[in-house]
Amino acid sequence: MNTITTRMAMFHSRREHWRTARAFIEAFCTQAGLPKAAALKASLVLEELFLNTVKHGHKGGADTPIWIRLSAAGGRMSLSYEDRAPPFNPFPADREAMRKKIERDRTEGGLGVILANELADSARYAYVFGRNRIQLTLED
């Protein structure tokens, strides 16, 4: 039987709060007994989402909340990320078309979204009750 470990935390949409969020993710991964590679993968994906919310969603930061929920069981990690930024789906069904568009239109950035897409084994996006809700699974 797999033990499920779950934790949730709220952070403000400010660049300086990323350090606290990263410490939360690292502590969770250690407590859940996840390998370093899984912790790094989760941290990279969440850093991309978090900093994009700050930079693009809230134009440099706001006291608006970002919620991160982490679960782990049997070598699989589930992430839930929610923010109150304007609607934006970084994980569309047609990932290849998104990659091509970013590569074609890219002036600054965009590579982090491609990286996050490559690291996620599954992704679901919804805009619900004024929140972007992203649910991801990451395999070891």
C-alpha positions as CSV (number, residue, x, y, z in Angstrom):
1,M,0.0,0.0,0.0
2,N,1.3,3.4,-1.0
3,T,1.4,6.2,1.6
4,I,0.1,9.5,0.2
5,T,1.8,12.7,1.4
6,T,0.0,16.0,0.7
7,R,0.8,19.6,1.6
8,M,-0.7,22.9,0.5
9,A,0.6,26.5,1.0
10,M,-0.3,30.0,-0.2
11,F,2.2,32.6,-1.3
12,H,1.9,36.2,-2.5
13,S,2.5,36.8,-6.2
14,R,5.9,38.5,-5.6
15,R,9.3,37.5,-6.9
16,E,10.8,37.6,-3.4
17,H,8.2,35.0,-2.2
18,W,9.6,32.4,-4.7
19,R,12.4,31.5,-2.2
20,T,9.8,30.6,0.4
21,A,7.8,28.6,-2.1
22,R,11.0,26.8,-3.2
23,A,11.8,25.9,0.4
24,F,8.2,24.5,0.8
25,I,8.7,22.3,-2.3
26,E,12.1,21.1,-1.2
27,A,10.8,20.3,2.3
28,F,7.9,18.4,0.9
29,C,10.0,16.3,-1.4
30,T,12.4,15.4,1.4
31,Q,9.5,14.5,3.7
32,A,7.8,12.4,1.0
33,G,11.1,10.6,0.3
34,L,11.2,11.6,-3.3
35,P,14.6,11.4,-5.1
36,K,16.5,14.6,-5.8
37,A,15.7,14.4,-9.5
38,A,12.0,14.5,-8.8
39,A,12.4,17.4,-6.4
40,L,14.4,19.3,-9.1
41,K,11.8,18.6,-11.7
42,A,9.0,19.9,-9.5
43,S,11.0,22.9,-8.5
44,L,11.7,23.8,-12.1
45,V,8.1,23.5,-13.3
46,L,6.7,25.4,-10.3
47,E,9.4,28.1,-10.6
48,E,8.3,28.7,-14.2
49,L,4.7,28.9,-13.3
50,F,5.3,31.1,-10.2
51,L,7.6,33.6,-11.9
52,N,5.4,33.8,-15.0
53,T,2.5,34.7,-12.7
54,V,4.5,37.4,-11.1
55,K,6.0,38.9,-14.3
56,H,3.2,38.5,-16.8
57,G,0.1,37.8,-14.8
58,H,0.6,40.5,-12.2
59,K,2.9,42.8,-14.2
60,G,5.8,42.5,-11.6
61,G,4.0,41.4,-8.5
62,A,0.9,41.8,-6.3
63,D,-0.3,40.6,-2.9
64,T,-2.7,38.3,-4.8
65,P,-2.4,34.7,-3.6
66,I,-0.8,31.7,-5.4
67,W,-1.8,28.3,-4.1
68,I,0.5,25.3,-4.4
69,R,-0.7,21.8,-3.5
70,L,1.7,18.9,-3.7
71,S,1.0,15.1,-3.3
72,A,3.2,12.1,-3.7
73,A,2.6,8.4,-3.7
74,G,4.4,5.5,-5.3
75,G,7.0,7.5,-7.3
76,R,4.4,9.8,-8.7
77,M,4.0,13.4,-7.8
78,S,0.9,15.5,-8.4
79,L,1.0,19.3,-8.4
80,S,-1.8,21.7,-8.3
81,Y,-1.1,25.4,-9.0
82,E,-3.6,28.2,-8.8
83,D,-3.4,31.9,-9.2
84,R,-5.7,34.9,-9.9
85,A,-3.9,36.2,-12.9
86,P,-5.7,36.7,-16.2
87,P,-6.5,33.4,-18.0
88,F,-3.5,31.7,-19.5
89,N,-3.0,28.0,-20.4
90,P,0.7,27.1,-20.6
91,F,-0.3,23.4,-21.2
92,P,-2.6,23.4,-24.3
93,A,-3.7,20.1,-25.9
94,D,-1.6,20.9,-29.0
95,R,1.8,21.3,-27.3
96,E,3.7,21.1,-30.6
97,A,1.8,24.1,-32.1
98,M,2.5,26.1,-28.9
99,R,6.2,25.3,-29.1
100,K,6.3,26.4,-32.7
101,K,4.5,29.6,-31.9
102,I,6.8,30.4,-29.1
103,E,9.9,29.7,-31.2
104,R,8.5,31.8,-34.1
105,D,7.3,34.8,-32.0
106,R,9.9,34.7,-29.2
107,T,11.5,38.0,-28.4
108,E,12.2,37.4,-24.7
109,G,11.5,34.2,-22.7
110,G,9.2,31.5,-23.6
111,L,11.7,28.7,-23.2
112,G,10.6,28.0,-19.6
113,V,7.1,27.2,-20.8
114,I,8.6,24.7,-23.3
115,L,10.7,23.2,-20.5
116,A,7.7,22.9,-18.2
117,N,5.7,21.1,-20.9
118,E,8.6,18.7,-21.5
119,L,8.9,17.8,-17.8
120,A,5.2,17.3,-17.1
121,D,3.9,13.8,-17.8
122,S,0.3,15.0,-17.8
123,A,-1.2,18.4,-17.5
124,R,-4.8,19.8,-17.2
125,Y,-5.7,23.5,-17.2
126,A,-9.0,25.2,-16.3
127,Y,-10.0,28.7,-15.5
128,V,-12.4,28.3,-12.6
129,F,-14.0,30.9,-10.3
130,G,-11.5,33.6,-11.5
131,R,-8.5,31.3,-11.0
132,N,-6.1,29.6,-13.4
133,R,-5.9,26.0,-12.2
134,I,-3.1,23.8,-13.4
135,Q,-2.9,20.2,-12.4
136,L,0.2,18.2,-13.3
137,T,1.7,14.8,-12.7
138,L,5.4,14.2,-12.7
139,E,6.9,10.7,-12.8
140,D,10.2,9.7,-11.3
